[in-house]
Amino acid sequence: MEHTTSSPQLKKSLGVVDGVVLAASSTAATTSIGIGMGVLASITGRQTPLILLLGFLPMLGIASAYARLNKAEPNCGAGYTWVGRSMGPWLGMIAGWVPLAGGVVFLAYTTSVTGSVLVQCAHKAGIDSLIGRHLDANSTLQCTLIGLLVLAAVTVTAVTGVHKATRLQTCLLVFEYAVLLVFSCWGLIAGDQPFSLSWFSPFAFGSPSALAQGLVLAVFFYWGWDAAFSVTEETEQAGDAARGSYIALFTMLGLFLLGAVAFQRVMTASEMSGTGAQGLTYYASRLADEPWATLPLIALMFSAVASLQAGIIPTARLTLAMSREGTLGPVWARISARHGGPTAGTVIVTVVSAVVAVLTVVIPKLNEAILAAVNAIGILVALYYGLTAIACALRFRGLVRTSPREAVMAVLVPSVCAALLFALGAYLVLYYATLSDTFAISVDNGWFNLLCPTVILAAGLVVSAVAKWYRRAPAFAPATTPGVTVPAAEAESLP
């Protein structure tokens, strides 16, 4: 049974450990390393360790902005709420719509990735065909159909409550991180590719476009650390969300750097970029014999399942926050009396993600489907992170006069991080726009890479217009005053 109130209340049952688990599962280090490292290497070559380090720096600044804003105003809407309060409802809608749509795209392609991992596991078990069809781990159609079954299963656990979901994810994380650490350290020691300091040289990139695209993909690698803020209203203490995100973010940095260097110690650049979604499987086969070589694949499967579940939870809570302000329909604000979460919104998010996953079969090769999704989400993630950072700078701008030292972290650092992310996004948009003369459904076509983010932004503007003129959403009322500042006394107590 569900109920709807004018201000639905979420059940407070989470602690800092739950926040860490949710953020870590959303970031999905094992999946990023096992599948994304090859995608990144195809663009940046042997500079993957450096690009992951460079991508971490703006993320740390953005995390600081999130922590300060969350301390001033805990809200499961996160950037949607904070940007709307500080910069106006239209930009607030974009800051909410982008992660909402990006979350749906993420769930769609992660569904296919999960199917691919299960097919690889089937091959390891000696199962090469199913219902008379050869199983292909790089077939978008096959992997999507199999992944949809897993998506349905994890939706059940997401519906029954965040605390139960994080307990399952904790078990999955412990196993996958243990396997990842062991095999990464093994690769560092046993790899036959000589280590080179040039891997960390900023002057070794092939072109400015490779640097820009690599940075956006690196930002995408870290995307998900802010998932802890989506359940801030369900935590016992508001500060737990910030602590959970910081812990997850620094953990990801260590794992990404370790994994990047280990992969390059074991594989050549062509091997990394050529193995695609089966990168971790190939890496493990270079180090160990069976059955030990299967352990990283099982860890990858756990990571994909956990990231599917973790991706559903923050997306559903973002729609809850938007519904509470009338910018989305009332169905999204229904809270389950039994489980204390937005059950209806969770199911709807899953269904929409499943539909998008089916649409991705127009790209037959899974490697290319993944890269297309990552390119689209990367630009959009840079946009909404940048907007949230600017919202922080605006909200705390009064500190420039009252406490210059505090203003450095509350105003200057977020502004610099936002400028960097906006510049990267703008450069890539210009690069893609001039890359191709005609449109084609291909990951190498610039106009195709721009199509998805353009459609998402256009849809966001349509939803905003409906919210303003049809729903008469209170968020668009004249009383909404952007540019709210926080008193210096309050700001000085923020982390």
C-alpha positions in Angstrom: 0.0 0.0 0.0 1.2 3.5 -0.9 0.2 6.9 0.2 0.9 10.4 -1.1 1.2 13.5 1.0 2.0 17.1 0.3 5.4 16.5 1.8 6.1 12.8 1.7 8.5 11.6 4.4 11.2 9.0 3.7 12.2 6.5 6.4 15.4 7.4 8.2 17.4 4.1 8.5 20.7 4.7 6.9 24.2 5.5 8.2 27.5 6.6 6.7 28.4 3.0 5.7 25.2 2.8 3.7 26.2 6.0 1.9 29.6 4.7 1.1 28.2 1.4 -0.2 25.6 3.2 -2.4 28.1 5.7 -3.8 30.7 3.0 -4.4 28.2 0.7 -6.1 26.9 3.6 -8.3 30.5 4.4 -9.4 31.1 0.7 -10.0 34.9 0.6 -9.9 35.2 -3.0 -11.1 32.9 -2.3 -14.1 34.7 0.9 -15.0 38.1 -0.8 -14.8 37.0 -4.0 -16.5 35.1 -2.4 -19.4 35.8 1.3 -19.4 39.6 1.1 -19.3 39.7 -0.2 -22.8 37.4 2.6 -24.0 39.6 5.2 -22.3 42.7 3.7 -23.7 41.3 3.9 -27.2 41.3 7.7 -26.8 44.2 8.5 -24.5 46.6 5.7 -25.2 49.0 5.0 -22.4 47.9 8.2 -20.5 45.0 6.5 -18.8 46.6 6.8 -15.3 47.2 10.5 -15.7 43.8 11.2 -17.2 42.1 9.4 -14.2 44.2 11.5 -11.8 43.3 14.7 -13.6 39.6 13.8 -13.7 39.6 13.3 -9.9 40.7 16.9 -9.1 37.5 18.7 -10.3 35.4 15.9 -8.8 37.0 16.7 -5.4 36.0 20.3 -5.8 32.5 19.4 -6.8 32.2 17.1 -3.9 33.1 19.9 -1.6 30.3 22.0 -3.1 27.8 19.2 -2.6 28.9 18.8 1.0 28.4 22.5 1.8 25.1 22.7 0.0 23.8 19.5 1.6 24.7 20.9 5.1 22.7 24.1 4.4 19.8 22.2 2.8 19.6 18.4 3.0 17.4 17.3 0.1 17.2 14.1 -2.0 16.9 16.3 -5.1 20.5 17.5 -4.6 21.6 19.6 -7.6 18.0 20.0 -8.8 17.0 21.7 -5.6 20.2 23.7 -5.0 20.5 25.0 -8.5 16.8 25.9 -8.6 17.1 27.8 -5.3 20.2 29.7 -6.3 19.9 30.1 -10.1 16.2 29.9 -10.9 13.7 27.1 -11.8 14.7 26.7 -15.4 18.4 25.9 -14.7 17.2 23.9 -11.7 15.1 21.8 -14.0 18.1 21.2 -16.2 20.2 20.2 -13.2 17.5 17.7 -12.3 16.5 16.5 -15.7 20.1 15.8 -16.9 21.0 13.3 -14.1 17.5 11.8 -14.4 17.9 11.2 -18.1 21.6 10.3 -17.7 20.6 7.8 -15.0 18.1 6.2 -17.4 20.8 5.9 -20.1 23.2 4.5 -17.6 20.8 1.9 -16.5 20.1 1.0 -20.1 23.6 0.4 -21.1 24.6 -1.2 -17.8 21.7 -3.7 -18.5 23.5 -4.7 -21.7 26.9 -4.8 -19.9 25.4 -7.1 -17.3 24.1 -9.4 -20.0 27.5 -9.4 -21.7 29.2 -10.5 -18.4 26.7 -13.3 -17.9 27.3 -14.5 -21.5 31.1 -14.5 -20.7 30.3 -16.5 -17.5 28.3 -19.0 -19.6 31.2 -19.4 -22.0 33.5 -20.1 -19.0 31.0 -22.8 -17.9 31.1 -24.4 -21.4 27.7 -23.1 -22.5 28.2 -21.6 -26.0 24.6 -21.6 -27.2 21.1 -21.0 -25.9 17.8 -22.0 -27.6 19.8 -22.9 -30.7 21.5 -19.5 -30.9 25.2 -18.9 -30.5 25.9 -16.7 -27.5 27.9 -13.6 -28.4 29.2 -11.4 -25.6 29.5 -8.5 -28.0 26.0 -8.7 -29.4 23.9 -5.8 -28.2 20.6 -7.6 -28.8 21.6 -10.8 -26.9 23.2 -9.0 -24.0 20.3 -6.6 -23.6 17.7 -9.4 -23.5 19.6 -11.3 -20.9 20.4 -8.1 -18.9 16.7 -7.2 -18.8 16.0 -10.3 -16.6 18.6 -9.0 -14.1 17.2 -5.5 -14.2 13.8 -6.9 -13.2 15.3 -8.8 -10.3 17.3 -5.9 -8.9 14.3 -3.7 -9.1 12.6 -5.9 -6.6 15.4 -5.4 -4.1 15.4 -1.7 -4.7 11.7 -1.5 -4.1 11.8 -3.3 -0.8 14.0 -0.6 0.8 17.4 1.1 0.5 18.8 -0.5 3.7 18.1 -4.0 2.4 19.6 -3.1 -1.0 22.8 -1.7 0.6 23.3 -4.8 2.7 23.3 -6.9 -0.5 25.6 -4.4 -2.2 28.0 -4.6 0.8 28.5 -8.3 0.3 29.0 -7.8 -3.4 31.5 -5.0 -2.9 33.6 -6.9 -0.4 34.1 -9.8 -2.8 34.7 -7.7 -5.9 37.1 -5.3 -4.3 39.1 -8.2 -2.8 39.4 -9.8 -6.2 40.2 -6.5 -7.9 43.0 -5.7 -5.4 44.6 -9.1 -5.7 44.6 -9.2 -9.5 45.7 -5.6 -9.8 48.6 -6.1 -7.5 49.4 -9.4 -9.3 49.5 -7.5 -12.6 51.8 -4.8 -11.2 54.3 -7.5 -10.2 53.9 -10.1 -13.0 53.2 -7.8 -16.0 55.7 -7.9 -18.9 55.1 -4.3 -20.1 57.8 -2.0 -18.7 56.5 0.8 -16.4 57.1 4.3 -17.7 56.8 7.7 -16.0 55.5 8.9 -19.4 52.2 7.4 -18.4 51.8 10.4 -16.1 53.2 13.0 -18.5 50.7 15.7 -19.5 52.8 16.4 -22.7 52.3 12.9 -24.2 48.6 13.3 -25.4 48.2 12.9 -29.1 45.9 15.9 -29.5 43.8 18.4 -27.5 40.7 16.5 -28.5 42.1 13.3 -27.0 42.8 15.2 -23.7 39.3 16.8 -23.6 37.5 13.6 -24.5 39.6 11.7 -22.0 38.8 14.1 -19.2 35.1 13.9 -19.9 35.3 10.1 -19.8 37.4 10.3 -16.6 34.6 12.4 -15.1 32.2 9.8 -16.1 34.4 7.1 -14.4 33.8 8.9 -11.1 30.2 9.7 -11.8 28.0 8.1 -9.0 29.9 9.3 -5.9 27.0 11.8 -5.4 24.5 9.0 -5.1 24.9 9.2 -1.3 23.3 12.7 -1.4 20.2 11.2 -3.0 19.4 9.4 0.3 20.4 12.3 2.6 16.8 12.5 3.9 17.0 8.8 4.8 20.2 9.1 6.8 20.4 9.5 10.5 22.7 12.5 10.2 22.9 14.9 7.2 26.7 14.8 7.3 26.8 11.1 6.6 26.0 11.8 3.0 29.1 14.0 2.6 31.4 11.6 4.5 30.1 8.6 2.4 30.8 10.5 -0.8 34.3 11.5 0.2 35.2 8.0 1.3 33.9 6.5 -2.0 35.6 9.2 -4.1 39.0 8.6 -2.6 38.5 4.9 -2.8 37.7 5.1 -6.5 40.8 7.2 -7.1 43.0 4.5 -5.5 41.3 1.7 -7.4 41.3 3.5 -10.7 45.0 4.4 -10.6 45.9 0.9 -9.4 43.8 -0.7 -12.1 45.1 1.6 -14.9 48.7 0.9 -14.1 48.1 -2.8 -13.7 46.3 -3.1 -17.0 49.2 -1.3 -18.8 51.8 -3.5 -17.1 50.0 -6.6 -18.5 48.5 -5.4 -21.9 49.7 -3.4 -24.8 47.8 -0.3 -25.9 46.2 -2.2 -28.8 45.2 -5.1 -26.5 43.5 -2.7 -24.1 41.6 -0.8 -26.8 40.8 -4.0 -28.7 39.3 -6.2 -26.0 36.5 -3.8 -25.1 33.8 -5.2 -22.9 35.9 -8.4 -22.4 38.9 -6.4 -21.1 39.0 -7.8 -17.6 38.5 -11.4 -18.8 41.5 -11.0 -21.2 43.6 -9.4 -18.4 42.9 -12.2 -16.0 43.7 -14.9 -18.6 47.1 -13.3 -19.1 47.9 -13.8 -15.4 46.2 -17.0 -14.2 44.9 -20.3 -15.3 41.4 -21.6 -14.7 39.5 -21.6 -12.4 41.3 -18.6 -10.9 41.0 -16.6 -14.1 37.3 -16.7 -13.7 37.3 -14.8 -10.4 37.6 -11.3 -11.9 34.8 -12.1 -14.3 32.6 -13.1 -11.3 33.6 -9.8 -9.6 32.7 -7.9 -12.7 29.3 -9.6 -12.7 28.7 -8.6 -9.0 29.8 -5.0 -9.9 27.4 -4.8 -12.8 24.5 -6.1 -10.8 25.3 -3.8 -7.9 25.6 -0.7 -10.1 22.2 -1.6 -11.7 20.6 -1.6 -8.3 22.5 1.4 -7.1 21.5 3.3 -10.3 17.8 2.8 -9.7 17.8 4.2 -6.2 19.1 7.8 -6.7 17.2 8.2 -9.9 13.9 7.3 -8.2 14.6 9.7 -5.4 15.4 12.5 -7.8 12.0 12.1 -9.4 10.5 12.2 -5.9 12.1 15.5 -5.2 10.9 17.0 -8.5 7.4 15.6 -7.9 7.2 17.3 -4.5 7.7 20.6 -6.1 5.1 19.9 -8.8 7.6 19.7 -11.8 6.8 16.1 -12.3 3.4 14.3 -11.8 2.2 13.1 -8.4 2.8 9.5 -9.1 6.5 10.0 -8.6 5.9 11.2 -5.0 4.1 8.1 -3.8 5.8 6.7 -0.7 5.3 3.1 0.2 3.8 2.8 3.7 5.5 -0.6 4.0 9.0 0.0 2.7 9.3 3.8 3.2 10.5 4.5 -0.4 9.2 5.7 -3.7 8.0 2.3 -5.0 6.0 3.6 -8.0 8.8 5.9 -9.2 11.3 3.1 -8.9 9.2 0.8 -11.1 8.6 3.5 -13.7 12.3 4.3 -13.9 13.1 0.7 -14.5 10.5 0.3 -17.2 11.7 3.4 -19.0 15.3 2.2 -18.7 14.3 -1.1 -20.2 12.7 0.6 -23.2 15.8 2.6 -23.8 18.0 -0.5 -23.5 15.9 -2.2 -26.2 16.4 0.9 -28.4 20.2 0.5 -28.2 20.1 -2.6 -30.3 20.3 -0.3 -33.4 24.0 -0.4 -32.6 24.8 -4.1 -33.2 28.2 -4.2 -31.4 28.1 -3.7 -27.6 31.5 -2.0 -27.5 30.3 0.7 -29.8 26.9 1.0 -27.9 28.9 1.5 -24.6 31.1 4.2 -26.1 28.1 6.0 -27.6 26.3 6.0 -24.2 29.5 7.1 -22.3 30.1 10.0 -24.8 26.6 11.3 -24.3 26.4 10.9 -20.6 30.0 12.4 -20.1 29.0 15.7 -21.6 25.8 15.9 -19.6 27.4 14.9 -16.3 30.0 17.7 -16.8 27.0 20.1 -17.3 25.0 19.3 -14.2 28.1 19.0 -12.0 29.2 22.5 -13.2 25.7 24.0 -12.5 25.7 22.6 -9.0 29.2 24.1 -8.4 28.0 27.5 -9.6 25.0 27.2 -7.3 27.4 26.7 -4.4 29.4 29.8 -5.3 26.3 31.9 -5.6 24.7 30.7 -2.4 27.9 31.4 -0.3 29.1 34.5 -2.2 28.5 36.6 0.9 31.6 35.0 2.4 33.8 37.0 0.0 33.2 40.0 2.2 32.8 38.4 5.6 35.3 35.5 5.5 37.7 35.5 2.6 39.4 32.3 3.8 36.1 30.3 3.7 35.3 31.9 0.4 38.2 30.1 -1.2 36.6 26.7 -0.8 33.0 27.8 -1.0 33.2 30.2 -3.9 36.5 30.1 -5.7 37.2 26.4 -6.0 33.6 25.5 -7.2 33.8 28.3 -9.7 37.1 27.1 -11.1 35.8 23.5 -11.3 32.6 24.6 -13.0 34.6 26.7 -15.6 36.8 23.7 -16.3 33.8 21.3 -16.8 31.9 23.8 -19.0 35.0 24.4 -21.1 35.5 20.7 -21.6 31.9 20.2 -22.6 31.9 23.2 -25.0 35.1 22.0 -26.6 33.7 18.5 -27.2 30.5 19.9 -28.6 32.5 21.9 -31.1 34.7 19.0 -31.9 31.8 16.6 -32.6 30.0 19.2 -34.6 32.9 19.6 -37.0 34.0 15.9 -37.0 31.6 14.7 -39.7 29.9 16.1 -42.8 26.9 13.8 -42.7 24.8 12.0 -40.1 25.2 8.2 -39.5 24.4 5.8 -36.7 28.1 5.2 -35.8 30.1 6.0 -32.7 32.7 7.6 -35.0 30.1 10.1 -36.3 30.2 13.5 -34.6 26.6 14.3 -35.2 25.5 11.0 -33.8 27.5 11.6 -30.6 25.7 15.0 -30.3 22.2 13.6 -31.0 21.6 11.9 -27.6 22.7 14.9 -25.3 20.8 17.3 -27.6 17.6 15.2 -27.4 17.9 14.9 -23.7 18.3 18.7 -23.2 15.5 19.4 -25.6 13.2 17.0 -23.7 14.2 18.7 -20.5 13.1 22.1 -21.8 9.8 20.6 -22.9 9.3 19.0 -19.4 10.2 22.4 -17.9 7.6 24.2 -20.1 4.9 21.7 -19.1 5.8 22.2 -15.4 5.6 25.9 -15.7 2.5 26.5 -17.9 0.5 23.3 -17.5 1.2 21.9 -14.1 1.7 25.5 -12.6 4.4 24.0 -10.5 5.2 26.0 -7.3 8.9 25.8 -8.2 8.2 28.3 -11.0 6.1 30.7 -8.9 7.4 34.3 -8.7 8.1 33.8 -5.0 11.0 31.6 -5.9 14.0 33.8 -5.4 17.3 32.7 -6.8 20.6 33.7 -5.3 20.0 32.8 -1.7 23.0 33.4 0.5 24.0 31.7 3.8 25.1 33.8 6.8 28.8 33.6 7.5 28.2 32.2 11.0 26.4 29.2 9.5 28.8 28.8 6.6 31.8 28.6 8.9 30.4 25.4 10.4 30.2 23.7 7.1 32.7 20.9 6.2 
